Amino acid sequence: MVQLLTKNYSFEEYLAYDDGTDNKYELVNGELKLLPIASGFHALILVLIYDILQTEIDRIQQQWKVMPGTVGVRTAKKKSRIPDLVILSESQCQELRKMSAAVF
């Protein structure tokens, strides 16, 4: 029997990780979890939700940004999730411009 060893990544190692592909990973309890490619239906729902959120942000005249799943959100010491959408405040957008990795 072959036992596979899984590396336990620190948050800093996760930020620096590059496997040479365009794959997206989340960090879950120190393990890298490959994110599956979204279905077409999922993508259409995402666009609908994006449009609804952006319309409401415009209506209430806030300087927030709706960002697609390119911004990671640190949820614990060894956890980072990449949500489908995230809403950033103006100050978070300013902070994002200075970051080497897009993770909050």
C-alpha positions as CSV (number, residue, x, y, z in Angstrom):
1,M,0.0,0.0,0.0
2,V,1.3,3.4,-0.9
3,Q,0.7,6.3,1.5
4,L,0.6,9.7,0.0
5,L,2.0,12.5,2.2
6,T,0.3,15.9,2.0
7,K,2.4,18.9,2.8
8,N,1.0,21.2,5.5
9,Y,1.4,24.7,4.2
10,S,1.7,27.8,6.2
11,F,-0.3,30.9,5.1
12,E,2.9,32.5,3.9
13,E,3.8,29.4,1.8
14,Y,0.3,29.4,0.4
15,L,0.7,33.0,-0.7
16,A,4.0,32.2,-2.5
17,Y,2.7,28.9,-4.0
18,D,2.9,28.6,-7.8
19,D,2.5,25.3,-9.6
20,G,3.1,26.8,-13.0
21,T,-0.6,26.5,-14.0
22,D,-3.6,28.8,-13.9
23,N,-5.2,26.6,-11.2
24,K,-6.7,28.3,-8.2
25,Y,-6.3,26.8,-4.7
26,E,-7.8,27.4,-1.4
27,L,-5.9,26.8,1.9
28,V,-7.9,24.5,4.2
29,N,-6.3,23.6,7.5
30,G,-2.8,23.8,5.9
31,E,-3.7,21.8,2.8
32,L,-4.1,23.1,-0.7
33,K,-7.5,22.3,-2.2
34,L,-7.8,22.7,-6.0
35,L,-10.9,24.7,-7.0
36,P,-13.0,23.1,-9.7
37,I,-13.8,25.0,-12.8
38,A,-17.3,26.5,-12.6
39,S,-20.1,25.2,-14.7
40,G,-21.7,27.4,-17.3
41,F,-24.9,27.7,-15.2
42,H,-22.8,28.7,-12.2
43,A,-21.1,31.4,-14.3
44,L,-24.5,32.8,-15.4
45,I,-25.8,32.9,-11.9
46,L,-22.6,34.7,-10.8
47,V,-23.0,37.4,-13.5
48,L,-26.6,37.9,-12.4
49,I,-25.6,38.3,-8.7
50,Y,-22.7,40.6,-9.7
51,D,-25.1,42.8,-11.7
52,I,-27.7,42.9,-8.8
53,L,-25.0,43.9,-6.3
54,Q,-23.4,46.5,-8.5
55,T,-26.9,48.0,-9.3
56,E,-27.6,48.3,-5.5
57,I,-24.2,49.8,-4.8
58,D,-24.8,52.4,-7.5
59,R,-28.3,53.1,-6.1
60,I,-27.1,53.7,-2.6
61,Q,-24.1,55.7,-3.9
62,Q,-21.3,53.8,-2.2
63,Q,-17.7,53.6,-3.4
64,W,-17.6,49.8,-3.0
65,K,-16.3,47.4,-5.7
66,V,-17.7,44.0,-6.5
67,M,-14.8,41.8,-7.3
68,P,-14.9,38.3,-8.9
69,G,-13.2,35.3,-7.4
70,T,-9.7,36.6,-7.7
71,V,-9.4,38.0,-4.1
72,G,-8.7,35.5,-1.3
73,V,-10.2,35.9,2.1
74,R,-8.2,34.7,5.1
75,T,-10.6,32.9,7.4
76,A,-8.2,31.5,10.0
77,K,-4.5,30.9,10.6
78,K,-4.2,28.2,8.0
79,K,-7.3,28.9,5.9
80,S,-7.9,31.1,2.9
81,R,-11.0,30.9,0.7
82,I,-11.7,32.4,-2.7
83,P,-15.3,33.4,-2.8
84,D,-17.1,33.8,-6.1
85,L,-17.7,37.4,-5.3
86,V,-16.5,39.8,-2.7
87,I,-17.5,43.4,-2.0
88,L,-14.6,45.7,-1.1
89,S,-14.7,49.1,0.5
90,E,-12.8,52.0,-1.0
91,S,-10.1,51.7,1.7
92,Q,-9.8,47.9,1.0
93,C,-9.4,48.7,-2.7
94,Q,-6.6,51.2,-1.8
95,E,-4.9,48.5,0.3
96,L,-5.3,45.9,-2.4
97,R,-3.3,48.1,-4.8
98,K,-0.3,47.8,-2.5
99,M,-0.5,44.0,-1.8
100,S,1.7,41.4,-3.5
101,A,-1.0,38.8,-3.1
102,A,-4.7,39.6,-3.2
103,V,-5.7,38.1,0.1
104,F,-7.6,39.9,3.0
